């Protein structure tokens, strides 16, 4: 068996596991999530292999009156939020750090992107296995 096919298959399965986990979080947020108003308090510059980008930092007050800050899990082009912008946030009451900006691209987007990535890797793995 070709090592490329194995690596692509493992990567695809790993992405499916990540998508399933994120899907469970989204499901829990939809069923049991607490809604709050958040404020984009900062945009922090980060650098990774794709180069520099700006990541928003959102602050909100949970049910117990504690200030919680988080950054969206999905980052990149088109995902930014301007400093000072008010956004709706949904979080788990027992764990406010599990919070998402209540926008499709921030809640459902990660599940869709991870699933598509998994399908691509699995497809390439199958293609390598069939052609070698």
N, CA, C and O of each residue as an XYZ file, in Angstrom:
528
protein
N       0.849     -1.184      0.000
C       0.000      0.000      0.000
C       0.890      1.241      0.000
O       1.946      1.248      0.631
N       0.480      2.252     -0.681
C       1.238      3.482     -0.830
C       1.160      4.317      0.443
O       0.081      4.481      1.012
N       2.311      4.853      0.897
C       2.356      5.667      2.111
C       1.552      6.953      1.952
O       0.974      7.440      2.924
N       1.507      7.515      0.735
C       0.712      8.717      0.487
C      -0.770      8.477      0.709
O      -1.465      9.321      1.273
N      -1.253      7.316      0.263
C      -2.661      6.981      0.460
C      -2.975      6.846      1.948
O      -4.025      7.288      2.415
N      -2.057      6.235      2.676
C      -2.262      6.049      4.115
C      -2.281      7.402      4.823
O      -3.156      7.662      5.650
N      -1.320      8.258      4.500
C      -1.253      9.572      5.148
C      -2.492     10.417      4.839
O      -3.033     11.070      5.732
N      -2.937     10.409      3.599
C      -4.145     11.161      3.240
C      -5.375     10.614      3.955
O      -6.228     11.379      4.405
N      -5.464      9.304      4.059
C      -6.596      8.693      4.749
C      -6.597      9.043      6.230
O      -7.641      9.364      6.797
N      -5.428      8.982      6.854
C      -5.327      9.328      8.283
C      -5.684     10.799      8.495
O      -6.407     11.136      9.433
N      -5.176     11.679      7.620
C      -5.502     13.101      7.734
C      -7.003     13.330      7.552
O      -7.608     14.105      8.293
N      -7.599     12.660      6.572
C      -9.040     12.795      6.342
C      -9.859     12.323      7.531
O     -10.824     12.976      7.927
N      -9.471     11.185      8.100
C     -10.188     10.683      9.275
C     -10.018     11.629     10.469
O     -10.956     11.847     11.234
N      -8.819     12.183     10.618
C      -8.590     13.145     11.703
C      -9.463     14.380     11.546
O     -10.005     14.890     12.526
N      -9.601     14.858     10.324
C     -10.468     16.005     10.081
C     -11.935     15.665     10.319
O     -12.696     16.506     10.798
N     -12.340     14.433      9.987
C     -13.712     14.013     10.290
C     -13.965     13.988     11.795
O     -15.035     14.392     12.249
N     -12.998     13.520     12.564
C     -13.131     13.519     14.030
C     -13.257     14.949     14.549
O     -14.094     15.228     15.407
N     -12.422     15.858     14.025
C     -12.501     17.253     14.441
C     -13.853     17.869     14.060
O     -14.427     18.634     14.835
N     -14.357     17.538     12.876
C     -15.659     18.045     12.445
C     -16.777     17.512     13.331
O     -17.710     18.241     13.668
N     -16.681     16.239     13.708
C     -17.700     15.648     14.596
C     -17.683     16.324     15.961
O     -18.735     16.604     16.534
N     -16.487     16.585     16.479
C     -16.382     17.265     17.779
C     -16.981     18.663     17.705
O     -17.763     19.059     18.568
N     -16.611     19.400     16.677
C     -17.152     20.749     16.507
C     -18.667     20.699     16.296
O     -19.386     21.572     16.783
N     -19.153     19.696     15.581
C     -20.596     19.524     15.399
C     -21.316     19.276     16.718
O     -22.410     19.796     16.936
N     -20.707     18.484     17.599
C     -21.306     18.255     18.923
C     -21.358     19.549     19.727
O     -22.347     19.819     20.408
N     -20.294     20.353     19.651
C     -20.282     21.632     20.365
C     -21.388     22.540     19.830
O     -22.114     23.158     20.609
N     -21.517     22.621     18.518
C     -22.556     23.455     17.908
C     -23.943     22.963     18.326
O     -24.821     23.770     18.633
N     -24.141     21.650     18.339
C     -25.427     21.085     18.751
C     -25.739     21.469     20.200
O     -26.860     21.872     20.513
N     -24.746     21.343     21.075
C     -24.953     21.713     22.479
C     -25.237     23.205     22.614
O     -26.079     23.603     23.419
N     -24.547     24.031     21.837
C     -24.790     25.473     21.892
C     -26.203     25.804     21.415
O     -26.859     26.674     21.987
N     -26.670     25.127     20.386
C     -28.025     25.386     19.881
C     -29.102     24.952     20.870
O     -30.127     25.619     21.007
N     -28.872     23.846     21.555
C     -29.883     23.325     22.480
C     -29.820     23.968     23.851
O     -30.855     24.255     24.453
N     -28.600     24.199     24.356
C     -28.442     24.638     25.745
C     -27.690     25.953     25.887
O     -27.408     26.388     27.004
N     -27.366     26.588     24.771
C     -26.548     27.796     24.821
C     -27.269     28.988     25.423
O     -28.484     29.142     25.299
N     -26.484     29.818     26.074
C     -26.969     31.063     26.658
C     -26.536     32.190     25.727
O     -25.387     32.238     25.286
N     -27.452     33.078     25.439
C     -27.157     34.180     24.528
C     -26.747     35.409     25.333
O     -27.288     35.673     26.407
N     -25.794     36.146     24.803
C     -25.322     37.375     25.436
C     -24.862     38.335     24.349
O     -24.633     37.940     23.205
N     -24.733     39.589     24.722
C     -24.171     40.581     23.809
C     -22.687     40.675     24.104
O     -22.273     40.793     25.258
N     -21.901     40.623     23.056
C     -20.465     40.745     23.194
C     -19.964     41.972     22.465
O     -20.668     42.560     21.644
N     -18.740     42.347     22.777
C     -18.116     43.501     22.160
C     -16.727     43.109     21.689
O     -15.962     42.502     22.438
N     -16.401     43.454     20.453
C     -15.052     43.208     19.946
C     -14.160     44.263     20.583
O     -14.233     45.441     20.233
N     -13.315     43.833     21.523
C     -12.500     44.768     22.289
C     -11.111     44.982     21.698
O     -10.432     45.949     22.042
N     -10.684     44.084     20.810
C      -9.347     44.217     20.245
C      -9.235     43.326     19.011
O     -10.045     42.422     18.805
N      -8.249     43.589     18.220
C      -7.847     42.721     17.121
C      -6.357     42.506     17.283
O      -5.569     43.443     17.159
N      -5.972     41.271     17.561
C      -4.590     40.925     17.861
C      -3.929     40.372     16.604
O      -4.505     39.547     15.896
N      -2.723     40.836     16.341
C      -1.988     40.343     15.175
C      -1.301     39.033     15.530
O      -0.590     38.936     16.530
N      -1.526     38.030     14.692
C      -0.858     36.743     14.850
C      -0.169     36.403     13.535
O      -0.513     36.931     12.478
N       0.796     35.523     13.623
C       1.512     35.089     12.431
C       1.590     33.579     12.430
O       1.913     32.961     13.444
N       1.290     32.988     11.284
C       1.439     31.542     11.126
C       2.051     31.289      9.750
O       2.605     32.201      9.136
N       1.952     30.079      9.277
C       2.569     29.727      7.993
C       1.965     30.494      6.813
O       2.605     30.635      5.771
N       0.734     30.990      6.976
C       0.087     31.770      5.917
C       0.438     33.245      5.984
O       0.014     34.020      5.127
N       1.206     33.644      6.991
C       1.574     35.049      7.152
C       0.780     35.709      8.260
O       0.063     35.031      8.997
N       0.897     37.021      8.389
C       0.211     37.731      9.470
C      -1.286     37.847      9.215
O      -1.738     37.923      8.073
N      -2.038     37.859     10.303
C      -3.481     38.086     10.217
C      -3.955     38.689     11.529
O      -3.256     38.648     12.542
N      -5.138     39.239     11.491
C      -5.723     39.879     12.670
C      -6.843     39.011     13.216
O      -7.733     38.589     12.478
N      -6.789     38.751     14.508
C      -7.772     37.893     15.165
C      -8.555     38.736     16.173
O      -7.953     39.341     17.060
N      -9.889     38.787     16.056
C     -10.674     39.582     16.993
C     -10.724     38.946     18.386
O     -10.719     37.724     18.529
N     -10.773     39.797     19.392
C     -10.959     39.368     20.777
C     -12.312     39.917     21.216
O     -12.550     41.123     21.166
N     -13.196     39.015     21.646
C     -14.558     39.390     21.998
C     -14.742     39.222     23.494
O     -14.340     38.210     24.068
N     -15.343     40.207     24.116
C     -15.611     40.159     25.553
C     -17.121     40.192     25.776
O     -17.853     40.888     25.073
N     -17.569     39.425     26.770
C     -18.969     39.451     27.172
C     -19.049     39.137     28.658
O     -18.071     38.690     29.257
N     -20.204     39.370     29.247
C     -20.424     39.073     30.653
C     -21.331     37.858     30.746
O     -22.416     37.846     30.165
N     -20.888     36.822     31.483
C     -21.693     35.604     31.589
C     -22.808     35.787     32.618
O     -22.946     36.853     33.219
N     -23.594     34.741     32.808
C     -24.748     34.811     33.719
C     -24.366     35.139     35.152
O     -25.163     35.709     35.898
N     -23.148     34.780     35.537
C     -22.696     35.030     36.907
C     -22.051     36.400     37.069
O     -21.625     36.764     38.165
N     -21.981     37.149     35.990
C     -21.426     38.490     36.041
C     -19.932     38.573     35.794
O     -19.335     39.638     35.955
N     -19.316     37.457     35.404
C     -17.880     37.454     35.121
C     -17.624     37.885     33.677
O     -18.378     37.550     32.763
N     -16.547     38.630     33.503
C     -16.136     39.025     32.152
C     -15.383     37.854     31.524
O     -14.469     37.292     32.127
N     -15.782     37.500     30.312
C     -15.159     36.404     29.568
C     -14.652     36.972     28.254
O     -15.365     37.707     27.571
N     -13.421     36.630     27.901
C     -12.870     37.016     26.613
C     -12.509     35.762     25.829
O     -12.019     34.783     26.392
N     -12.758     35.804     24.529
C     -12.393     34.682     23.666
C     -12.136     35.191     22.267
O     -12.524     36.302     21.907
N     -11.478     34.361     21.490
C     -11.268     34.632     20.073
C     -11.981     33.553     19.275
O     -11.992     32.393     19.686
N     -12.576     33.909     18.147
C     -13.253     32.904     17.328
C     -12.290     31.810     16.893
O     -11.108     32.066     16.664
N     -12.800     30.597     16.782
C     -11.976     29.451     16.391
C     -11.570     29.522     14.928
O     -10.469     29.105     14.566
N     -12.443     30.042     14.094
C     -12.127     30.160     12.677
C     -11.563     31.552     12.441
O     -12.149     32.559     12.836
N     -10.419     31.580     11.792
C      -9.760     32.848     11.528
C      -9.351     32.880     10.075
O      -9.207     31.840      9.432
N      -9.170     34.058      9.571
C      -8.735     34.177      8.191
C      -9.517     35.230      7.443
O     -10.276     36.003      8.028
N      -9.323     35.245      6.158
C      -9.949     36.233      5.300
C     -11.476     36.142      5.395
O     -12.054     35.061      5.285
N     -12.103     37.278      5.598
C     -13.557     37.332      5.666
C     -14.133     36.984      7.024
O     -15.350     37.014      7.206
N     -13.276     36.654      7.982
C     -13.765     36.258      9.303
C     -13.558     37.353     10.342
O     -13.957     37.191     11.495
N     -12.945     38.456      9.955
C     -12.628     39.523     10.890
C     -13.861     40.273     11.360
O     -14.899     40.290     10.699
N     -13.716     40.883     12.504
C     -14.764     41.715     13.088
C     -14.101     43.006     13.559
O     -13.055     42.962     14.206
N     -14.690     44.136     13.247
C     -14.093     45.424     13.577
C     -14.139     45.680     15.081
O     -15.120     45.355     15.749
N     -13.071     46.264     15.597
C     -13.019     46.650     17.009
C     -14.153     47.629     17.294
O     -14.387     48.563     16.527
N     -14.848     47.408     18.396
C     -15.982     48.244     18.785
C     -17.325     47.704     18.325
O     -18.368     48.204     18.749
N     -17.319     46.709     17.482
C     -18.568     46.133     16.973
C     -19.228     45.263     18.037
O     -18.562     44.476     18.709
N     -20.541     45.411     18.184
C     -21.287     44.541     19.079
C     -21.736     43.314     18.295
O     -22.188     43.417     17.154
N     -21.604     42.155     18.927
C     -21.998     40.900     18.298
C     -22.781     40.069     19.300
O     -22.628     40.217     20.513
N     -23.621     39.195     18.769
C     -24.322     38.262     19.639
C     -23.427     37.052     19.850
O     -22.803     36.555     18.912
N     -23.372     36.588     21.084
C     -22.525     35.468     21.481
C     -23.421     34.388     22.063
O     -24.417     34.685     22.723
N     -23.067     33.146     21.819
C     -23.748     32.022     22.460
C     -22.676     31.203     23.154
O     -21.622     30.930     22.579
N     -22.953     30.806     24.413
C     -21.965     30.072     25.197
C     -22.651     29.042     26.079
O     -23.861     29.094     26.296
N     -21.855     28.106     26.584
C     -22.375     27.099     27.506
C     -22.306     27.653     28.930
O     -21.257     28.131     29.361
N     -23.407     27.591     29.648
C     -23.467     28.167     30.988
C     -22.415     27.576     31.922
O     -21.829     28.296     32.730
N     -22.170     26.262     31.816
C     -21.215     25.609     32.707
C     -19.767     25.848     32.275
O     -18.840     25.583     33.040
N     -19.569     26.348     31.047
C     -18.221     26.594     30.543
C     -18.257     27.769     29.560
O     -18.288     27.554     28.348
N     -18.255     29.000     30.063
C     -18.374     30.166     29.183
C     -17.249     30.311     28.168
O     -17.407     31.020     27.174
N     -16.113     29.652     28.398
C     -15.024     29.719     27.421
C     -15.390     29.014     26.115
O     -14.789     29.276     25.073
N     -16.387     28.113     26.176
C     -16.892     27.481     24.953
C     -17.960     28.429     24.404
O     -19.159     28.238     24.604
N     -17.482     29.443     23.713
C     -18.365     30.474     23.182
C     -18.107     30.637     21.689
O     -17.006     30.384     21.198
N     -19.127     31.056     20.996
C     -19.017     31.312     19.570
C     -19.754     32.614     19.264
O     -20.742     32.951     19.917
N     -19.261     33.338     18.263
C     -19.999     34.481     17.748
C     -21.197     33.898     17.019
O     -21.044     32.988     16.205
N     -22.380     34.410     17.301
C     -23.596     33.825     16.722
C     -23.824     34.344     15.309
O     -24.736     35.125     15.041
N     -22.942     33.869     14.405
C     -23.051     34.120     12.967
C     -22.789     32.786     12.289
O     -21.994     31.979     12.770
N     -23.462     32.562     11.170
C     -23.306     31.280     10.474
C     -21.850     30.956     10.227
O     -21.410     29.832     10.471
N     -21.097     31.934      9.744
C     -19.699     31.674      9.386
C     -18.841     31.319     10.585
O     -17.783     30.712     10.417
N     -19.261     31.678     11.792
C     -18.483     31.356     12.986
C     -19.006     30.119     13.717
O     -18.262     29.483     14.463
N     -20.261     29.777     13.511
C     -20.843     28.624     14.209
C     -20.824     27.381     13.315
O     -20.280     26.348     13.705
N     -21.406     27.473     12.139
C     -21.522     26.318     11.256
C     -20.331     26.214     10.301
O     -19.967     25.116      9.881
N     -19.737     27.332      9.964
C     -18.617     27.362      9.036
C     -17.503     26.371      9.363
O     -17.043     25.660      8.470
N     -17.052     26.305     10.635
C     -15.979     25.359     10.951
C     -16.343     23.903     10.661
O     -15.503     23.139     10.186
N     -17.570     23.518     10.939
C     -17.999     22.133     10.688
C     -17.966     21.856      9.185
O     -17.490     20.807      8.749
N     -18.471     22.795      8.406
C     -18.496     22.617      6.948
C     -17.077     22.547      6.389
O     -16.772     21.670      5.581
N     -16.213     23.463      6.813
C     -14.840     23.486      6.298
C     -14.067     22.228      6.686
O     -13.341     21.672      5.862
N     -14.213     21.776      7.924
C     -13.521     20.557      8.347
C     -14.024     19.343      7.570
O     -13.235     18.485      7.176
N     -15.331     19.272      7.351
C     -15.893     18.149      6.601
C     -15.408     18.166      5.149
O     -15.039     17.126      4.604
N     -15.409     19.338      4.530
C     -14.917     19.430      3.153
C     -13.434     19.056      3.070
O     -13.016     18.362      2.143
N     -12.650     19.514      4.035
C     -11.239     19.144      4.069
C     -11.053     17.647      4.206
O     -10.190     17.057      3.556
N     -11.867     17.033      5.057
C     -11.796     15.576      5.240
C     -12.129     14.856      3.941
O     -11.454     13.895      3.571
N     -13.161     15.313      3.253
C     -13.537     14.681      1.985
C     -12.440     14.815      0.938
O     -12.192     13.883      0.173
N     -11.787     15.962      0.903
C     -10.699     16.158     -0.058
C      -9.556     15.193      0.241
O      -9.060     14.523     -0.664
N      -9.133     15.118      1.508
C      -8.033     14.212      1.858
C      -8.391     12.751      1.584
O      -7.573     11.991      1.063
N      -9.609     12.368      1.936
C     -10.009     10.986      1.675
C     -10.086     10.718      0.175
O      -9.698      9.643     -0.284
N     -10.575     11.670     -0.575
C     -10.635     11.505     -2.029
C      -9.250     11.357     -2.647
O      -9.039     10.519     -3.523
N      -8.312     12.174     -2.187
C      -6.938     12.063     -2.695
C      -6.344     10.735     -2.273
O      -5.634     10.101     -3.053
N      -6.624     10.302     -1.044
C      -6.134      9.004     -0.594
C      -6.642      7.864     -1.456
O      -5.884      6.960     -1.809
N      -7.915      7.904     -1.792
C      -8.513      6.873     -2.664
C      -7.904      6.951     -4.064
O      -7.598      5.925     -4.671
N      -7.732      8.164     -4.568
C      -7.155      8.352     -5.892
C      -5.728      7.804     -5.949
O      -5.357      7.152     -6.924
N      -4.940      8.058     -4.933
C      -3.568      7.535     -4.879
C      -3.596      6.005     -4.822
O      -2.832      5.338     -5.520
N      -4.481      5.455     -3.986
C      -4.553      3.997     -3.830
C      -4.985      3.319     -5.137
O      -4.472      2.258     -5.491
N      -5.919      3.932     -5.838
C      -6.430      3.334     -7.073
C      -5.425      3.418     -8.207
O      -5.307      2.490     -9.007
N      -4.699      4.528     -8.280
C      -3.781      4.722     -9.406
C      -2.406      4.113     -9.186
O      -1.610      4.065    -10.124
N      -2.098      3.648     -7.990
C      -0.750      3.092     -7.794
C      -0.753      1.581     -7.777
O       0.300      0.963     -7.622
